[in-house]
Amino acid sequence: MTLKEFLNENDMFAVLAGAHLTYIAEGMARAEMDVKHEHLNGGGVCQGGALFTLADLALAAVMNSRGQLTFGIENNISFLHSAKEGDHLTAEAVETYNHHKIPYCDVKITNQNGELIAILTGLAYRKDKQMPVDGLM
Protein backbone atom coordinates (compact mmCIF):
# COMPACT_ATOMS: atom_id res chain seq x y z
CA MET A 1 0.00 0.00 0.00
CA THR A 2 1.30 3.47 -0.84
CA LEU A 3 1.16 6.48 1.47
CA LYS A 4 -1.37 8.03 -0.94
CA GLU A 5 -3.63 4.96 -0.67
CA PHE A 6 -3.10 4.78 3.11
CA LEU A 7 -4.28 8.35 3.70
CA ASN A 8 -6.99 8.44 1.00
CA GLU A 9 -8.57 5.26 2.40
CA ASN A 10 -7.91 5.55 6.15
CA ASP A 11 -8.52 9.26 6.86
CA MET A 12 -12.27 8.76 7.05
CA PHE A 13 -13.09 12.38 7.94
CA ALA A 14 -11.23 13.66 4.87
CA VAL A 15 -12.91 11.00 2.72
CA LEU A 16 -16.36 12.05 3.96
CA ALA A 17 -15.47 15.73 3.37
CA GLY A 18 -14.56 14.95 -0.25
CA ALA A 19 -10.84 15.76 0.11
CA HIS A 20 -8.35 13.43 -1.58
CA LEU A 21 -4.61 13.32 -2.20
CA THR A 22 -3.50 13.69 -5.79
CA TYR A 23 0.29 13.84 -5.39
CA ILE A 24 2.93 12.90 -2.82
CA ALA A 25 6.71 13.09 -3.06
CA GLU A 26 9.32 13.36 -0.35
CA GLY A 27 8.76 16.77 1.23
CA MET A 28 5.78 17.70 -1.00
CA ALA A 29 2.09 16.81 -1.30
CA ARG A 30 -1.11 17.98 -2.96
CA ALA A 31 -4.75 17.43 -1.99
CA GLU A 32 -7.88 18.57 -3.82
CA MET A 33 -11.55 19.11 -3.05
CA ASP A 34 -14.59 20.48 -4.87
CA VAL A 35 -16.68 22.85 -2.74
CA LYS A 36 -20.20 21.41 -2.55
CA HIS A 37 -23.39 22.64 -0.94
CA GLU A 38 -22.68 20.61 2.20
CA HIS A 39 -19.38 22.53 2.69
CA LEU A 40 -21.12 25.90 3.03
CA ASN A 41 -21.54 27.82 6.27
CA GLY A 42 -24.47 30.07 7.23
CA GLY A 43 -22.99 32.90 5.17
CA GLY A 44 -23.05 30.82 2.00
CA VAL A 45 -19.27 30.33 1.65
CA CYS A 46 -17.03 27.34 2.35
CA GLN A 47 -16.87 26.60 6.06
CA GLY A 48 -13.43 27.02 7.68
CA GLY A 49 -13.44 23.46 8.98
CA ALA A 50 -13.74 22.13 5.43
CA LEU A 51 -10.74 24.24 4.36
CA PHE A 52 -8.79 23.06 7.40
CA THR A 53 -9.60 19.43 6.59
CA LEU A 54 -8.27 19.84 3.04
CA ALA A 55 -5.08 21.51 4.28
CA ASP A 56 -4.66 18.95 7.05
CA LEU A 57 -4.80 16.04 4.60
CA ALA A 58 -2.02 17.56 2.48
CA LEU A 59 -0.12 18.33 5.69
CA ALA A 60 -0.41 14.72 6.91
CA ALA A 61 0.92 13.46 3.59
CA VAL A 62 3.95 15.74 3.52
CA MET A 63 4.76 15.11 7.18
CA ASN A 64 4.67 11.35 6.66
CA SER A 65 6.52 11.44 3.33
CA ARG A 66 9.85 10.60 5.00
CA GLY A 67 8.63 7.12 5.95
CA GLN A 68 8.18 7.75 9.67
CA LEU A 69 4.84 7.94 11.47
CA THR A 70 4.32 11.65 12.13
CA PHE A 71 1.51 13.50 13.89
CA GLY A 72 0.66 17.20 13.86
CA ILE A 73 1.25 19.00 17.16
CA GLU A 74 0.44 22.60 16.21
CA ASN A 75 -1.33 24.20 13.27
CA ASN A 76 -2.28 27.75 12.41
CA ILE A 77 -4.58 28.66 9.54
CA SER A 78 -5.32 32.07 8.05
CA PHE A 79 -8.40 32.45 5.85
CA LEU A 80 -7.61 35.03 3.16
CA HIS A 81 -10.41 34.72 0.59
CA SER A 82 -13.78 33.00 0.55
CA ALA A 83 -14.32 29.82 -1.42
CA LYS A 84 -17.73 29.33 -3.03
CA GLU A 85 -19.86 26.39 -4.07
CA GLY A 86 -18.46 24.95 -7.30
CA ASP A 87 -14.88 26.05 -6.63
CA HIS A 88 -12.14 23.47 -7.12
CA LEU A 89 -9.58 23.83 -4.34
CA THR A 90 -5.99 22.63 -4.28
CA ALA A 91 -3.85 22.42 -1.15
CA GLU A 92 -0.10 22.38 -1.88
CA ALA A 93 2.01 21.30 1.11
CA VAL A 94 5.76 21.77 1.37
CA GLU A 95 8.07 20.66 4.14
CA THR A 96 9.86 23.92 4.89
CA TYR A 97 12.18 22.49 7.53
CA ASN A 98 13.01 18.78 7.70
CA HIS A 99 13.89 18.37 11.36
CA HIS A 100 14.43 14.74 12.39
CA LYS A 101 11.80 15.01 15.17
CA ILE A 102 9.80 18.24 14.65
CA PRO A 103 9.32 19.13 10.97
CA TYR A 104 7.75 22.44 9.92
CA CYS A 105 5.42 22.63 6.92
CA ASP A 106 3.49 25.22 4.92
CA VAL A 107 0.24 24.59 3.04
CA LYS A 108 -1.34 27.00 0.56
CA ILE A 109 -4.92 26.52 -0.63
CA THR A 110 -5.85 28.05 -3.98
CA ASN A 111 -8.97 27.91 -6.14
CA GLN A 112 -9.25 27.06 -9.83
CA ASN A 113 -8.32 30.67 -10.71
CA GLY A 114 -5.11 30.57 -8.68
CA GLU A 115 -6.53 32.86 -5.98
CA LEU A 116 -5.03 32.24 -2.55
CA ILE A 117 -7.81 31.07 -0.22
CA ALA A 118 -5.93 30.09 2.94
CA ILE A 119 -2.46 29.43 4.36
CA LEU A 120 -1.76 26.83 7.02
CA THR A 121 1.50 26.35 8.90
CA GLY A 122 2.15 23.28 10.97
CA LEU A 123 4.58 21.57 13.29
CA ALA A 124 4.63 17.83 13.77
CA TYR A 125 6.28 15.18 15.88
CA ARG A 126 8.02 12.24 14.21
CA LYS A 127 7.81 8.98 16.07
CA ASP A 128 10.41 6.22 15.82
CA LYS A 129 7.84 4.01 14.07
CA GLN A 130 8.08 3.43 10.31
CA MET A 131 5.01 4.04 8.12
CA PRO A 132 3.30 0.82 6.94
CA VAL A 133 3.53 1.79 3.25
CA ASP A 134 5.60 0.71 0.26
CA GLY A 135 6.09 4.11 -1.34
CA LEU A 136 4.87 7.61 -1.79
CA MET A 137 2.60 7.31 -4.80
Secondary structure, DSSP 8 states (H G I E B T S, - for coil): -BHHHHHHHH-HHHHHHT-EEEEEETTEEEEEEE--GGGB-TTSSB-HHHHHHHHHHHHHHHHTTTSEEEEEEEEEEEE-S---TT-EEEEEEEEEE--SSS-EEEEEEE-TT--EEEEEEEEEEEEEEE-S-SB--
